[in-house]
Amino acid sequence: MDSSTGPSKPWSELHREGMGPTQEAFLDLTRQTQDSQHYCQNVIWGNLQTPDYVRAMLRLVVDFHGFPDDIEAGVAARTARADLIGTGDRTYHVLLGEPALRRTIGGTAVMRGQLQRIHDSFDLPGLTLGIIPDRAQLDIYPGNSFGIFDRNRVELENFGDSPTHTDIEQVGAYQRAFALLARGALYGDEARALVRAELNALQD
């Protein structure tokens, strides 16, 4: 599989098989991708999620949709994505909305560990991590979370189906959207300070 073709089965079919097959397919897509851009408005980007955060997220998904309850297999596959950062000259440009830092998934202790993980990730090789502050004036409406893989494939995240776009015009639209969203992001020490502030708030 390469990033232009994707998994051998539709996502909807993989979901019905469970979190293990779904996350393994996404791990394969990540392995085959050299360059990607990701926008996550309300939750943490999957490649940087801690095991506890993944476990809590997948529990919400399984309970909502009634998918097979093989959460631990899903946790193993999703967290394996982190091992790809800094390997094979891969590059990632990731935008997190500030709400993603504040949205409590799994409870306060889980969020402390997750925010510490984000705080420690700004210097990872190949990763450009930006935070879009709540008060940033955006040049485009926020929209849903999405990922662009090797500039030829877009994956969307919805409550229902999770569409895949490979049409050149659709991919181009998401590339333009990402560039406009990135204008409102903070990077480096300014972004790290936002994460540190949320960490400190959880200590109070």
C-alpha positions in Angstrom: 0.0 0.0 0.0 1.1 3.6 -0.7 -0.4 6.8 0.5 -2.1 7.3 -2.9 -4.1 4.1 -2.7 -4.7 3.6 1.0 -6.0 0.5 2.8 -7.2 -2.5 0.9 -10.7 -2.2 2.5 -12.9 0.9 3.0 -12.6 2.5 6.4 -16.3 1.7 7.1 -15.6 -2.0 6.7 -12.5 -1.9 8.8 -14.4 -0.1 11.6 -16.9 -3.0 11.7 -13.9 -5.4 12.2 -12.7 -3.4 15.2 -10.2 -0.9 16.3 -7.2 -3.2 15.8 -7.7 -3.6 12.0 -8.6 0.1 11.6 -5.6 1.4 13.4 -3.3 -1.1 11.8 -4.4 0.1 8.4 -3.8 3.7 9.4 -0.4 2.7 10.7 0.4 1.3 7.3 -0.7 4.5 5.6 1.5 6.4 8.0 4.5 4.2 7.2 4.0 4.7 3.5 3.8 8.5 3.8 6.8 10.7 3.5 5.3 14.2 4.0 2.1 15.0 5.7 0.1 17.9 7.2 -2.5 17.5 9.9 -5.1 19.8 11.4 -6.7 18.8 14.7 -9.0 21.5 16.1 -10.4 19.7 19.2 -8.3 16.7 20.1 -4.6 15.8 20.1 -3.0 14.5 16.8 -3.0 10.7 16.8 0.7 10.3 16.4 1.4 12.1 19.6 -1.4 10.6 21.7 -0.3 8.7 24.9 -1.5 5.2 25.4 -3.9 6.4 28.1 -5.3 9.1 25.9 -5.7 6.7 23.0 -7.5 4.2 25.3 -9.9 6.8 26.4 -10.5 8.1 22.9 -11.2 4.6 21.4 -13.5 3.8 24.3 -15.6 6.8 23.3 -15.6 5.6 19.6 -16.5 2.0 20.4 -19.3 3.0 22.8 -20.8 5.4 20.4 -20.7 3.3 17.2 -20.9 -0.2 18.8 -17.7 -1.4 17.1 -16.0 -4.6 18.3 -14.3 -4.0 21.7 -10.6 -4.7 20.8 -9.4 -1.4 22.2 -6.0 -2.6 23.3 -5.1 -3.8 19.8 -6.1 -0.3 18.6 -3.9 1.3 21.3 -0.9 -0.7 20.3 -1.3 0.2 16.6 -2.0 3.9 17.1 0.8 4.5 19.5 3.2 2.8 17.1 2.9 5.7 14.8 5.0 7.8 17.2 8.0 5.5 16.5 8.0 6.7 12.9 8.6 10.4 13.8 12.2 11.2 13.0 12.7 8.1 10.8 13.1 7.8 7.0 13.4 11.6 6.5 9.6 11.9 7.2 8.2 15.3 7.7 5.1 16.4 9.6 3.5 19.8 9.9 0.8 19.6 12.6 -1.7 22.3 13.7 -3.5 21.8 17.0 -6.3 24.1 18.0 -5.9 25.4 21.6 -9.2 23.6 22.5 -7.4 20.4 21.9 -5.2 21.2 24.9 -8.2 21.9 27.1 -10.6 19.1 26.0 -10.5 16.6 28.8 -10.3 13.1 27.4 -10.0 10.3 30.0 -9.8 12.6 33.1 -7.3 15.0 34.6 -4.5 12.5 35.1 -4.6 11.4 31.5 -4.5 15.0 30.3 -1.5 15.8 32.4 0.4 13.0 30.8 -0.8 14.0 27.4 0.1 17.6 27.7 3.5 16.7 29.0 4.0 14.6 25.9 3.0 17.5 23.7 5.3 19.9 25.7 8.2 17.5 25.1 7.5 17.1 21.4 8.3 20.5 19.9 11.9 19.5 19.1 11.3 16.1 17.6 13.1 15.7 14.3 10.9 16.2 11.2 8.0 17.6 13.2 6.7 21.2 12.9 4.1 21.7 15.6 1.9 24.7 15.8 -0.8 25.7 18.2 -3.7 27.9 17.0 -4.7 30.1 19.9 -8.4 30.6 20.7 -8.1 34.3 20.0 -6.3 33.9 16.8 -7.9 35.8 13.9 -8.3 33.0 11.2 -8.2 33.6 7.5 -10.6 30.7 7.0 -13.4 29.1 9.0 -12.1 26.3 11.4 -13.7 23.2 9.8 -13.2 19.6 10.7 -9.9 17.8 11.5 -8.1 16.4 8.4 -4.8 15.0 7.3 -3.0 15.4 3.9 -0.7 12.6 2.9 2.1 13.1 0.4 -0.1 15.9 -1.1 -2.2 13.4 -3.0 -4.6 12.1 -0.4 -6.9 13.7 2.3 -8.5 11.9 5.2 -11.4 13.6 7.1 -12.7 12.9 10.5 -16.5 12.9 11.0 -19.0 11.3 13.4 -20.3 9.1 10.5 -18.2 8.0 7.5 -14.6 9.2 7.4 -14.2 10.2 3.7 -11.0 9.9 1.7 -10.3 12.4 -1.1 -7.8 11.8 -3.8 -9.2 14.1 -6.5 -6.6 16.7 -7.3 -9.0 19.6 -6.8 -10.2 18.4 -3.5 -6.7 17.8 -2.3 -5.7 21.3 -3.5 -8.6 22.8 -1.5 -7.4 21.2 1.7 -3.8 22.3 1.0 -5.0 25.9 0.7 -7.1 25.5 3.9 -4.1 24.2 5.8 -1.9 27.1 4.6 -4.5 29.6 5.8 -5.0 27.9 9.1 -1.2 27.9 9.7 -1.2 31.7 9.5 -3.0 31.8 12.8 -0.6 29.4 14.6 2.1 30.0 17.1 5.3 27.9 17.0 8.4 27.3 19.1 8.6 28.9 22.5 5.2 30.7 22.1 3.4 27.5 21.4 5.2 25.6 24.2 4.1 28.4 26.6 0.4 27.7 25.8 0.9 24.0 26.6 2.8 24.8 29.8 0.0 27.1 30.9 -2.5 24.3 30.5 -0.3 21.9 32.4 0.1 24.4 35.2 -3.7 24.9 35.3 -4.1 21.1 35.8 -1.8 21.2 38.8 -3.9 23.7 40.7 
